[in-house]
Amino acid sequence: MTRTIETQLKTRGLNQESSTIFQLHQLTIKTNSLVNFQIKVLDYLTVESSQIQAEHTCLATSDVIESLFGKYKQFSSRCPIKQIGQMILSISLSYRLNKSG
């Protein structure tokens, strides 16, 4: 169940359809602890997605931020500290290039 929701949120983000999609992919669960966990996940998705405007999708994982820090580490190993402004602009450019390509 956790892998399913993790994959869903990483690939589709969080939007008003998230709770419905989660429910469609769930199997019938008979143990109380898993049912309680499933209910909590569904409640979380319902509450969080209700705050998102229709037709909008929000990032739901830190993958983008982690990728940007990875790019920062690459750039920082090549640049002296006096060029930090240029390095920060390079990180933004890297994000933009990854997003479009």
Distance bins in CASP14 RR format, pairs under 12 A and 6 or more apart:
PFRMAT RR
TARGET T0000
AUTHOR 0000-0000-0000
RMODE 2
METHOD distances of the structure
MODEL  1
1 7 0 0 0 0 0 1 0 0 0 0 0
1 8 0 0 0 0 0 1 0 0 0 0 0
1 22 0 0 0 0 1 0 0 0 0 0 0
1 23 0 0 0 0 0 1 0 0 0 0 0
1 25 0 0 0 0 1 0 0 0 0 0 0
1 26 1 0 0 1 0 0 0 0 0 0 0
1 27 0 0 0 0 1 0 0 0 0 0 0
1 29 1 0 0 1 0 0 0 0 0 0 0
1 31 0 0 0 0 0 1 0 0 0 0 0
1 33 0 0 0 0 0 1 0 0 0 0 0
1 34 1 0 0 1 0 0 0 0 0 0 0
1 35 0 0 0 0 0 1 0 0 0 0 0
1 36 0 0 0 0 0 1 0 0 0 0 0
1 37 1 0 0 1 0 0 0 0 0 0 0
1 38 1 0 0 1 0 0 0 0 0 0 0
1 39 0 0 0 0 0 1 0 0 0 0 0
1 40 0 0 0 0 0 1 0 0 0 0 0
1 41 1 0 0 1 0 0 0 0 0 0 0
1 42 0 0 0 0 0 1 0 0 0 0 0
2 8 0 0 0 0 0 1 0 0 0 0 0
2 9 0 0 0 0 0 1 0 0 0 0 0
2 22 0 0 0 0 0 1 0 0 0 0 0
2 26 0 0 0 0 0 1 0 0 0 0 0
2 34 0 0 0 0 0 1 0 0 0 0 0
2 37 0 0 0 0 1 0 0 0 0 0 0
2 38 0 0 0 0 0 1 0 0 0 0 0
2 40 0 0 0 0 0 1 0 0 0 0 0
2 41 0 0 0 0 1 0 0 0 0 0 0
3 9 0 0 0 0 0 1 0 0 0 0 0
3 10 0 0 0 0 0 1 0 0 0 0 0
3 25 0 0 0 0 0 1 0 0 0 0 0
4 10 0 0 0 0 0 1 0 0 0 0 0
4 11 0 0 0 0 0 1 0 0 0 0 0
4 12 0 0 0 0 0 1 0 0 0 0 0
4 18 0 0 0 0 0 1 0 0 0 0 0
4 21 0 0 0 0 1 0 0 0 0 0 0
4 22 1 0 0 1 0 0 0 0 0 0 0
4 23 0 0 0 0 0 1 0 0 0 0 0
4 24 0 0 0 0 0 1 0 0 0 0 0
4 25 1 0 1 0 0 0 0 0 0 0 0
4 26 1 0 0 1 0 0 0 0 0 0 0
4 27 0 0 0 0 1 0 0 0 0 0 0
4 38 0 0 0 0 0 1 0 0 0 0 0
4 41 0 0 0 0 1 0 0 0 0 0 0
4 45 0 0 0 0 0 1 0 0 0 0 0
5 11 0 0 0 0 0 1 0 0 0 0 0
5 12 0 0 0 0 0 1 0 0 0 0 0
5 13 0 0 0 0 0 1 0 0 0 0 0
5 14 0 0 0 0 0 1 0 0 0 0 0
5 18 0 0 0 0 1 0 0 0 0 0 0
5 19 0 0 0 0 0 1 0 0 0 0 0
5 21 0 0 0 0 1 0 0 0 0 0 0
5 22 1 0 0 1 0 0 0 0 0 0 0
5 23 0 0 0 0 0 1 0 0 0 0 0
5 25 0 0 0 0 1 0 0 0 0 0 0
5 26 0 0 0 0 1 0 0 0 0 0 0
5 37 0 0 0 0 0 1 0 0 0 0 0
5 38 0 0 0 0 1 0 0 0 0 0 0
5 40 0 0 0 0 0 1 0 0 0 0 0
5 41 1 0 1 0 0 0 0 0 0 0 0
5 42 0 0 0 0 1 0 0 0 0 0 0
5 44 0 0 0 0 1 0 0 0 0 0 0
5 45 1 0 0 1 0 0 0 0 0 0 0
5 60 0 0 0 0 1 0 0 0 0 0 0
5 61 0 0 0 0 0 1 0 0 0 0 0
6 12 0 0 0 0 0 1 0 0 0 0 0
6 13 0 0 0 0 0 1 0 0 0 0 0
6 22 0 0 0 0 0 1 0 0 0 0 0
6 25 0 0 0 0 0 1 0 0 0 0 0
6 41 0 0 0 0 0 1 0 0 0 0 0
6 60 0 0 0 0 1 0 0 0 0 0 0
6 61 1 0 0 1 0 0 0 0 0 0 0
6 62 0 0 0 0 0 1 0 0 0 0 0
6 63 0 0 0 0 0 1 0 0 0 0 0
7 13 0 0 0 0 0 1 0 0 0 0 0
7 21 0 0 0 0 0 1 0 0 0 0 0
7 22 0 0 0 0 0 1 0 0 0 0 0
7 25 0 0 0 0 1 0 0 0 0 0 0
7 60 0 0 0 0 0 1 0 0 0 0 0
7 61 0 0 0 0 0 1 0 0 0 0 0
8 14 0 0 0 0 1 0 0 0 0 0 0
8 15 0 0 0 0 0 1 0 0 0 0 0
8 17 0 0 0 0 0 1 0 0 0 0 0
8 18 1 0 0 1 0 0 0 0 0 0 0
8 19 0 0 0 0 0 1 0 0 0 0 0
8 20 0 0 0 0 0 1 0 0 0 0 0
8 21 1 0 0 1 0 0 0 0 0 0 0
8 22 1 0 0 1 0 0 0 0 0 0 0
8 23 0 0 0 0 0 1 0 0 0 0 0
8 24 0 0 0 0 0 1 0 0 0 0 0
8 25 1 0 0 1 0 0 0 0 0 0 0
8 26 0 0 0 0 0 1 0 0 0 0 0
8 41 0 0 0 0 0 1 0 0 0 0 0
8 45 0 0 0 0 1 0 0 0 0 0 0
8 49 0 0 0 0 0 1 0 0 0 0 0
8 57 0 0 0 0 0 1 0 0 0 0 0
8 60 0 0 0 0 1 0 0 0 0 0 0
8 61 0 0 0 0 0 1 0 0 0 0 0
9 15 0 0 0 0 0 1 0 0 0 0 0
9 17 0 0 0 0 0 1 0 0 0 0 0
9 18 1 0 0 1 0 0 0 0 0 0 0
9 19 0 0 0 0 0 1 0 0 0 0 0
9 21 0 0 0 0 1 0 0 0 0 0 0
9 22 0 0 0 0 1 0 0 0 0 0 0
9 41 0 0 0 0 0 1 0 0 0 0 0
9 44 0 0 0 0 0 1 0 0 0 0 0
9 45 0 0 0 0 1 0 0 0 0 0 0
9 48 0 0 0 0 0 1 0 0 0 0 0
9 49 0 0 0 0 0 1 0 0 0 0 0
9 57 0 0 0 0 0 1 0 0 0 0 0
9 58 0 0 0 0 1 0 0 0 0 0 0
9 59 0 0 0 0 1 0 0 0 0 0 0
9 60 1 1 0 0 0 0 0 0 0 0 0
9 61 1 0 0 1 0 0 0 0 0 0 0
9 62 0 0 0 0 0 1 0 0 0 0 0
9 63 0 0 0 0 0 1 0 0 0 0 0
10 59 0 0 0 0 1 0 0 0 0 0 0
10 60 1 0 0 1 0 0 0 0 0 0 0
10 61 1 0 1 0 0 0 0 0 0 0 0
10 62 0 0 0 0 0 1 0 0 0 0 0
10 63 1 0 0 1 0 0 0 0 0 0 0
10 64 0 0 0 0 0 1 0 0 0 0 0
10 66 0 0 0 0 0 1 0 0 0 0 0
11 18 0 0 0 0 0 1 0 0 0 0 0
11 21 0 0 0 0 0 1 0 0 0 0 0
11 57 0 0 0 0 0 1 0 0 0 0 0
11 59 0 0 0 0 0 1 0 0 0 0 0
11 60 0 0 0 0 1 0 0 0 0 0 0
11 61 0 0 0 0 1 0 0 0 0 0 0
11 63 0 0 0 0 0 1 0 0 0 0 0
12 18 1 0 0 1 0 0 0 0 0 0 0
12 19 0 0 0 0 0 1 0 0 0 0 0
12 20 0 0 0 0 0 1 0 0 0 0 0
12 21 1 0 0 1 0 0 0 0 0 0 0
12 22 0 0 0 0 0 1 0 0 0 0 0
12 25 0 0 0 0 0 1 0 0 0 0 0
12 45 0 0 0 0 0 1 0 0 0 0 0
12 49 0 0 0 0 0 1 0 0 0 0 0
12 57 1 0 0 1 0 0 0 0 0 0 0
12 58 0 0 0 0 0 1 0 0 0 0 0
12 59 0 0 0 0 0 1 0 0 0 0 0
12 60 0 0 0 0 1 0 0 0 0 0 0
12 61 0 0 0 0 0 1 0 0 0 0 0
13 21 0 0 0 0 1 0 0 0 0 0 0
13 22 0 0 0 0 0 1 0 0 0 0 0
13 45 0 0 0 0 0 1 0 0 0 0 0
13 48 0 0 0 0 0 1 0 0 0 0 0
13 49 0 0 0 0 1 0 0 0 0 0 0
13 52 0 0 0 0 1 0 0 0 0 0 0
13 56 0 0 0 0 0 1 0 0 0 0 0
13 57 1 0 1 0 0 0 0 0 0 0 0
13 58 1 0 0 1 0 0 0 0 0 0 0
13 59 1 0 0 1 0 0 0 0 0 0 0
13 60 1 0 1 0 0 0 0 0 0 0 0
13 61 1 0 0 1 0 0 0 0 0 0 0
13 63 0 0 0 0 0 1 0 0 0 0 0
13 64 0 0 0 0 0 1 0 0 0 0 0
14 21 0 0 0 0 0 1 0 0 0 0 0
14 22 0 0 0 0 0 1 0 0 0 0 0
14 44 0 0 0 0 1 0 0 0 0 0 0
14 45 1 0 0 1 0 0 0 0 0 0 0
14 46 0 0 0 0 0 1 0 0 0 0 0
14 47 0 0 0 0 0 1 0 0 0 0 0
14 48 1 0 0 1 0 0 0 0 0 0 0
14 49 1 0 1 0 0 0 0 0 0 0 0
14 50 0 0 0 0 0 1 0 0 0 0 0
14 51 0 0 0 0 1 0 0 0 0 0 0
14 52 1 0 0 1 0 0 0 0 0 0 0
14 56 0 0 0 0 1 0 0 0 0 0 0
14 57 1 0 0 1 0 0 0 0 0 0 0
14 58 1 0 1 0 0 0 0 0 0 0 0
14 59 1 0 0 1 0 0 0 0 0 0 0
14 60 1 0 1 0 0 0 0 0 0 0 0
14 61 0 0 0 0 1 0 0 0 0 0 0
15 21 0 0 0 0 1 0 0 0 0 0 0
15 22 0 0 0 0 0 1 0 0 0 0 0
15 45 0 0 0 0 1 0 0 0 0 0 0
15 48 0 0 0 0 1 0 0 0 0 0 0
15 49 1 0 0 1 0 0 0 0 0 0 0
15 50 0 0 0 0 0 1 0 0 0 0 0
15 51 0 0 0 0 0 1 0 0 0 0 0
15 52 1 0 1 0 0 0 0 0 0 0 0
15 53 0 0 0 0 1 0 0 0 0 0 0
15 54 0 0 0 0 1 0 0 0 0 0 0
15 55 0 0 0 0 1 0 0 0 0 0 0
15 56 1 0 0 1 0 0 0 0 0 0 0
15 57 1 0 1 0 0 0 0 0 0 0 0
15 58 1 0 0 1 0 0 0 0 0 0 0
15 59 0 0 0 0 0 1 0 0 0 0 0
15 60 0 0 0 0 1 0 0 0 0 0 0
16 45 0 0 0 0 1 0 0 0 0 0 0
16 46 0 0 0 0 1 0 0 0 0 0 0
16 47 0 0 0 0 0 1 0 0 0 0 0
16 48 0 0 0 0 0 1 0 0 0 0 0
16 49 1 0 1 0 0 0 0 0 0 0 0
16 50 1 0 0 1 0 0 0 0 0 0 0
16 51 0 0 0 0 1 0 0 0 0 0 0
16 52 1 0 0 1 0 0 0 0 0 0 0
16 53 0 0 0 0 1 0 0 0 0 0 0
16 54 1 0 1 0 0 0 0 0 0 0 0
16 55 0 0 0 0 1 0 0 0 0 0 0
16 56 0 0 0 0 1 0 0 0 0 0 0
16 57 0 0 0 0 1 0 0 0 0 0 0
16 58 0 0 0 0 0 1 0 0 0 0 0
17 23 0 0 0 0 0 1 0 0 0 0 0
17 24 0 0 0 0 1 0 0 0 0 0 0
17 45 0 0 0 0 1 0 0 0 0 0 0
17 46 0 0 0 0 0 1 0 0 0 0 0
17 49 1 0 0 1 0 0 0 0 0 0 0
17 50 0 0 0 0 0 1 0 0 0 0 0
17 52 0 0 0 0 1 0 0 0 0 0 0
17 54 0 0 0 0 1 0 0 0 0 0 0
17 55 0 0 0 0 0 1 0 0 0 0 0
17 56 0 0 0 0 0 1 0 0 0 0 0
17 57 0 0 0 0 1 0 0 0 0 0 0
18 24 0 0 0 0 0 1 0 0 0 0 0
18 25 0 0 0 0 0 1 0 0 0 0 0
18 41 0 0 0 0 0 1 0 0 0 0 0
18 42 0 0 0 0 1 0 0 0 0 0 0
18 44 0 0 0 0 1 0 0 0 0 0 0
18 45 1 0 1 0 0 0 0 0 0 0 0
18 46 0 0 0 0 1 0 0 0 0 0 0
18 47 0 0 0 0 0 1 0 0 0 0 0
18 48 1 0 0 1 0 0 0 0 0 0 0
18 49 1 0 1 0 0 0 0 0 0 0 0
18 50 0 0 0 0 0 1 0 0 0 0 0
18 51 0 0 0 0 0 1 0 0 0 0 0
18 52 0 0 0 0 1 0 0 0 0 0 0
18 56 0 0 0 0 0 1 0 0 0 0 0
18 57 0 0 0 0 1 0 0 0 0 0 0
18 58 0 0 0 0 1 0 0 0 0 0 0
18 60 0 0 0 0 1 0 0 0 0 0 0
19 25 0 0 0 0 0 1 0 0 0 0 0
19 26 0 0 0 0 0 1 0 0 0 0 0
19 38 0 0 0 0 0 1 0 0 0 0 0
19 39 0 0 0 0 0 1 0 0 0 0 0
19 41 0 0 0 0 1 0 0 0 0 0 0
19 42 1 0 1 0 0 0 0 0 0 0 0
19 43 0 0 0 0 1 0 0 0 0 0 0
19 44 0 0 0 0 1 0 0 0 0 0 0
19 45 1 0 1 0 0 0 0 0 0 0 0
19 46 1 0 1 0 0 0 0 0 0 0 0
19 47 0 0 0 0 1 0 0 0 0 0 0
19 48 0 0 0 0 1 0 0 0 0 0 0
19 49 1 0 1 0 0 0 0 0 0 0 0
19 50 0 0 0 0 1 0 0 0 0 0 0
19 52 0 0 0 0 0 1 0 0 0 0 0
20 26 0 0 0 0 0 1 0 0 0 0 0
20 42 0 0 0 0 1 0 0 0 0 0 0
20 45 0 0 0 0 1 0 0 0 0 0 0
20 46 0 0 0 0 1 0 0 0 0 0 0
20 49 0 0 0 0 1 0 0 0 0 0 0
21 42 0 0 0 0 0 1 0 0 0 0 0
21 45 0 0 0 0 1 0 0 0 0 0 0
21 49 0 0 0 0 0 1 0 0 0 0 0
21 57 0 0 0 0 0 1 0 0 0 0 0
22 38 0 0 0 0 1 0 0 0 0 0 0
22 39 0 0 0 0 0 1 0 0 0 0 0
22 40 0 0 0 0 0 1 0 0 0 0 0
22 41 1 0 0 1 0 0 0 0 0 0 0
22 42 1 0 0 1 0 0 0 0 0 0 0
22 43 0 0 0 0 0 1 0 0 0 0 0
22 44 0 0 0 0 1 0 0 0 0 0 0
22 45 1 0 1 0 0 0 0 0 0 0 0
22 46 0 0 0 0 1 0 0 0 0 0 0
22 48 0 0 0 0 0 1 0 0 0 0 0
22 49 0 0 0 0 1 0 0 0 0 0 0
22 60 0 0 0 0 0 1 0 0 0 0 0
23 38 0 0 0 0 1 0 0 0 0 0 0
23 39 0 0 0 0 0 1 0 0 0 0 0
23 41 0 0 0 0 0 1 0 0 0 0 0
23 42 1 0 0 1 0 0 0 0 0 0 0
23 43 0 0 0 0 0 1 0 0 0 0 0
23 45 0 0 0 0 1 0 0 0 0 0 0
23 46 0 0 0 0 0 1 0 0 0 0 0
24 42 0 0 0 0 0 1 0 0 0 0 0
25 38 0 0 0 0 0 1 0 0 0 0 0
25 41 0 0 0 0 0 1 0 0 0 0 0
25 42 0 0 0 0 0 1 0 0 0 0 0
26 34 0 0 0 0 1 0 0 0 0 0 0
26 35 0 0 0 0 0 1 0 0 0 0 0
26 37 0 0 0 0 0 1 0 0 0 0 0
26 38 1 0 0 1 0 0 0 0 0 0 0
26 39 0 0 0 0 0 1 0 0 0 0 0
26 41 0 0 0 0 1 0 0 0 0 0 0
26 42 0 0 0 0 1 0 0 0 0 0 0
26 45 0 0 0 0 0 1 0 0 0 0 0
27 34 0 0 0 0 1 0 0 0 0 0 0
27 35 0 0 0 0 0 1 0 0 0 0 0
27 38 0 0 0 0 1 0 0 0 0 0 0
28 34 0 0 0 0 0 1 0 0 0 0 0
28 35 0 0 0 0 1 0 0 0 0 0 0
28 38 0 0 0 0 0 1 0 0 0 0 0
29 35 1 0 1 0 0 0 0 0 0 0 0
29 36 0 0 0 0 1 0 0 0 0 0 0
29 37 0 0 0 0 1 0 0 0 0 0 0
29 38 1 0 0 1 0 0 0 0 0 0 0
29 39 0 0 0 0 0 1 0 0 0 0 0
29 41 0 0 0 0 0 1 0 0 0 0 0
29 42 0 0 0 0 0 1 0 0 0 0 0
30 38 0 0 0 0 0 1 0 0 0 0 0
31 37 0 0 0 0 1 0 0 0 0 0 0
31 38 0 0 0 0 0 1 0 0 0 0 0
32 38 0 0 0 0 0 1 0 0 0 0 0
32 39 0 0 0 0 0 1 0 0 0 0 0
33 39 0 0 0 0 0 1 0 0 0 0 0
33 40 0 0 0 0 0 1 0 0 0 0 0
34 40 0 0 0 0 0 1 0 0 0 0 0
34 41 0 0 0 0 0 1 0 0 0 0 0
35 41 0 0 0 0 0 1 0 0 0 0 0
35 42 0 0 0 0 0 1 0 0 0 0 0
36 42 0 0 0 0 0 1 0 0 0 0 0
36 43 0 0 0 0 0 1 0 0 0 0 0
37 43 0 0 0 0 0 1 0 0 0 0 0
37 44 0 0 0 0 0 1 0 0 0 0 0
38 44 0 0 0 0 0 1 0 0 0 0 0
38 45 0 0 0 0 0 1 0 0 0 0 0
39 45 0 0 0 0 0 1 0 0 0 0 0
39 46 0 0 0 0 0 1 0 0 0 0 0
40 46 0 0 0 0 0 1 0 0 0 0 0
40 47 0 0 0 0 0 1 0 0 0 0 0
41 47 0 0 0 0 0 1 0 0 0 0 0
41 48 0 0 0 0 0 1 0 0 0 0 0
41 49 0 0 0 0 0 1 0 0 0 0 0
42 48 0 0 0 0 0 1 0 0 0 0 0
42 49 0 0 0 0 0 1 0 0 0 0 0
43 49 0 0 0 0 0 1 0 0 0 0 0
43 50 0 0 0 0 0 1 0 0 0 0 0
44 50 0 0 0 0 0 1 0 0 0 0 0
44 51 0 0 0 0 0 1 0 0 0 0 0
44 60 0 0 0 0 0 1 0 0 0 0 0
45 51 0 0 0 0 0 1 0 0 0 0 0
45 52 0 0 0 0 0 1 0 0 0 0 0
45 58 0 0 0 0 0 1 0 0 0 0 0
45 60 0 0 0 0 1 0 0 0 0 0 0
46 52 0 0 0 0 0 1 0 0 0 0 0
48 58 0 0 0 0 1 0 0 0 0 0 0
48 60 0 0 0 0 1 0 0 0 0 0 0
49 56 0 0 0 0 0 1 0 0 0 0 0
49 57 0 0 0 0 1 0 0 0 0 0 0
49 58 0 0 0 0 1 0 0 0 0 0 0
49 60 0 0 0 0 1 0 0 0 0 0 0
51 58 0 0 0 0 1 0 0 0 0 0 0
52 58 1 0 1 0 0 0 0 0 0 0 0
52 59 0 0 0 0 0 1 0 0 0 0 0
52 60 0 0 0 0 0 1 0 0 0 0 0
58 64 0 0 0 0 0 1 0 0 0 0 0
59 65 0 0 0 0 1 0 0 0 0 0 0
59 66 0 0 0 0 0 1 0 0 0 0 0
59 67 0 0 0 0 0 1 0 0 0 0 0
59 95 0 0 0 0 0 1 0 0 0 0 0
59 99 0 0 0 0 0 1 0 0 0 0 0
61 67 0 0 0 0 0 1 0 0 0 0 0
62 68 0 0 0 0 1 0 0 0 0 0 0
62 69 0 0 0 0 1 0 0 0 0 0 0
63 69 0 0 0 0 0 1 0 0 0 0 0
63 70 0 0 0 0 0 1 0 0 0 0 0
63 95 0 0 0 0 0 1 0 0 0 0 0
63 98 0 0 0 0 0 1 0 0 0 0 0
64 70 0 0 0 0 0 1 0 0 0 0 0
64 71 0 0 0 0 0 1 0 0 0 0 0
64 91 0 0 0 0 0 1 0 0 0 0 0
64 94 0 0 0 0 0 1 0 0 0 0 0
64 95 1 0 0 1 0 0 0 0 0 0 0
64 96 0 0 0 0 0 1 0 0 0 0 0
64 98 0 0 0 0 1 0 0 0 0 0 0
64 99 0 0 0 0 1 0 0 0 0 0 0
65 71 0 0 0 0 0 1 0 0 0 0 0
65 72 0 0 0 0 0 1 0 0 0 0 0
65 91 0 0 0 0 0 1 0 0 0 0 0
65 95 0 0 0 0 1 0 0 0 0 0 0
66 72 0 0 0 0 0 1 0 0 0 0 0
66 73 0 0 0 0 0 1 0 0 0 0 0
66 95 0 0 0 0 0 1 0 0 0 0 0
67 73 0 0 0 0 0 1 0 0 0 0 0
67 74 0 0 0 0 0 1 0 0 0 0 0
67 91 0 0 0 0 1 0 0 0 0 0 0
67 94 0 0 0 0 1 0 0 0 0 0 0
67 95 1 0 0 1 0 0 0 0 0 0 0
67 97 0 0 0 0 0 1 0 0 0 0 0
67 98 1 0 0 1 0 0 0 0 0 0 0
67 99 0 0 0 0 0 1 0 0 0 0 0
68 74 0 0 0 0 0 1 0 0 0 0 0
68 75 0 0 0 0 0 1 0 0 0 0 0
68 87 0 0 0 0 0 1 0 0 0 0 0
68 88 0 0 0 0 0 1 0 0 0 0 0
68 90 0 0 0 0 0 1 0 0 0 0 0
68 91 1 0 1 0 0 0 0 0 0 0 0
68 92 0 0 0 0 1 0 0 0 0 0 0
68 93 0 0 0 0 0 1 0 0 0 0 0
68 94 1 0 0 1 0 0 0 0 0 0 0
68 95 1 0 1 0 0 0 0 0 0 0 0
68 96 0 0 0 0 0 1 0 0 0 0 0
68 97 0 0 0 0 0 1 0 0 0 0 0
68 98 0 0 0 0 1 0 0 0 0 0 0
68 99 0 0 0 0 0 1 0 0 0 0 0
69 75 0 0 0 0 0 1 0 0 0 0 0
69 76 0 0 0 0 0 1 0 0 0 0 0
69 91 0 0 0 0 1 0 0 0 0 0 0
69 94 0 0 0 0 0 1 0 0 0 0 0
69 95 0 0 0 0 0 1 0 0 0 0 0
70 76 0 0 0 0 1 0 0 0 0 0 0
70 77 0 0 0 0 0 1 0 0 0 0 0
70 91 0 0 0 0 1 0 0 0 0 0 0
70 94 0 0 0 0 1 0 0 0 0 0 0
70 95 0 0 0 0 0 1 0 0 0 0 0
70 98 0 0 0 0 0 1 0 0 0 0 0
71 77 0 0 0 0 0 1 0 0 0 0 0
71 78 0 0 0 0 0 1 0 0 0 0 0
71 87 0 0 0 0 1 0 0 0 0 0 0
71 88 0 0 0 0 0 1 0 0 0 0 0
71 89 0 0 0 0 0 1 0 0 0 0 0
71 90 1 0 0 1 0 0 0 0 0 0 0
71 91 1 0 1 0 0 0 0 0 0 0 0
71 92 0 0 0 0 1 0 0 0 0 0 0
71 93 0 0 0 0 1 0 0 0 0 0 0
71 94 1 0 1 0 0 0 0 0 0 0 0
71 95 1 0 0 1 0 0 0 0 0 0 0
71 96 0 0 0 0 0 1 0 0 0 0 0
71 97 0 0 0 0 1 0 0 0 0 0 0
71 98 0 0 0 0 1 0 0 0 0 0 0
72 78 0 0 0 0 0 1 0 0 0 0 0
72 79 0 0 0 0 0 1 0 0 0 0 0
72 84 0 0 0 0 0 1 0 0 0 0 0
72 85 0 0 0 0 0 1 0 0 0 0 0
72 87 1 0 0 1 0 0 0 0 0 0 0
72 88 0 0 0 0 1 0 0 0 0 0 0
72 89 0 0 0 0 0 1 0 0 0 0 0
72 90 0 0 0 0 1 0 0 0 0 0 0
72 91 1 0 1 0 0 0 0 0 0 0 0
72 92 0 0 0 0 0 1 0 0 0 0 0
72 94 0 0 0 0 1 0 0 0 0 0 0
72 95 0 0 0 0 0 1 0 0 0 0 0
73 79 0 0 0 0 0 1 0 0 0 0 0
73 87 0 0 0 0 0 1 0 0 0 0 0
73 91 0 0 0 0 0 1 0 0 0 0 0
73 94 0 0 0 0 0 1 0 0 0 0 0
74 87 0 0 0 0 1 0 0 0 0 0 0
74 90 0 0 0 0 1 0 0 0 0 0 0
74 91 0 0 0 0 1 0 0 0 0 0 0
74 94 0 0 0 0 1 0 0 0 0 0 0
75 81 0 0 0 0 0 1 0 0 0 0 0
75 83 0 0 0 0 1 0 0 0 0 0 0
75 84 0 0 0 0 1 0 0 0 0 0 0
75 85 0 0 0 0 0 1 0 0 0 0 0
75 86 0 0 0 0 1 0 0 0 0 0 0
75 87 1 0 1 0 0 0 0 0 0 0 0
75 88 0 0 0 0 1 0 0 0 0 0 0
75 89 0 0 0 0 1 0 0 0 0 0 0
75 90 1 0 1 0 0 0 0 0 0 0 0
75 91 1 0 0 1 0 0 0 0 0 0 0
75 92 0 0 0 0 0 1 0 0 0 0 0
75 93 0 0 0 0 0 1 0 0 0 0 0
75 94 0 0 0 0 1 0 0 0 0 0 0
76 83 0 0 0 0 1 0 0 0 0 0 0
76 84 0 0 0 0 1 0 0 0 0 0 0
76 85 0 0 0 0 0 1 0 0 0 0 0
76 86 0 0 0 0 0 1 0 0 0 0 0
76 87 1 0 0 1 0 0 0 0 0 0 0
76 88 0 0 0 0 0 1 0 0 0 0 0
76 90 0 0 0 0 1 0 0 0 0 0 0
76 91 0 0 0 0 1 0 0 0 0 0 0
77 87 0 0 0 0 0 1 0 0 0 0 0
78 86 0 0 0 0 0 1 0 0 0 0 0
78 87 0 0 0 0 1 0 0 0 0 0 0
78 90 0 0 0 0 1 0 0 0 0 0 0
79 85 0 0 0 0 1 0 0 0 0 0 0
79 86 1 0 0 1 0 0 0 0 0 0 0
79 87 1 0 1 0 0 0 0 0 0 0 0
79 88 0 0 0 0 0 1 0 0 0 0 0
79 89 0 0 0 0 0 1 0 0 0 0 0
79 90 0 0 0 0 1 0 0 0 0 0 0
79 91 0 0 0 0 0 1 0 0 0 0 0
80 86 0 0 0 0 0 1 0 0 0 0 0
80 87 0 0 0 0 1 0 0 0 0 0 0
81 87 0 0 0 0 1 0 0 0 0 0 0
81 88 0 0 0 0 0 1 0 0 0 0 0
83 89 0 0 0 0 1 0 0 0 0 0 0
83 90 0 0 0 0 1 0 0 0 0 0 0
84 90 0 0 0 0 0 1 0 0 0 0 0
84 91 0 0 0 0 0 1 0 0 0 0 0
85 91 0 0 0 0 1 0 0 0 0 0 0
85 92 0 0 0 0 0 1 0 0 0 0 0
86 92 0 0 0 0 0 1 0 0 0 0 0
86 93 0 0 0 0 0 1 0 0 0 0 0
87 93 0 0 0 0 0 1 0 0 0 0 0
87 94 0 0 0 0 0 1 0 0 0 0 0
88 94 0 0 0 0 0 1 0 0 0 0 0
88 95 0 0 0 0 0 1 0 0 0 0 0
89 95 0 0 0 0 0 1 0 0 0 0 0
89 96 0 0 0 0 0 1 0 0 0 0 0
90 96 0 0 0 0 0 1 0 0 0 0 0
90 97 0 0 0 0 0 1 0 0 0 0 0
91 97 0 0 0 0 0 1 0 0 0 0 0
91 98 0 0 0 0 0 1 0 0 0 0 0
92 98 0 0 0 0 0 1 0 0 0 0 0
92 99 0 0 0 0 0 1 0 0 0 0 0
93 99 0 0 0 0 0 1 0 0 0 0 0
93 100 0 0 0 0 0 1 0 0 0 0 0
94 100 0 0 0 0 0 1 0 0 0 0 0
94 101 0 0 0 0 0 1 0 0 0 0 0
95 101 0 0 0 0 0 1 0 0 0 0 0
END
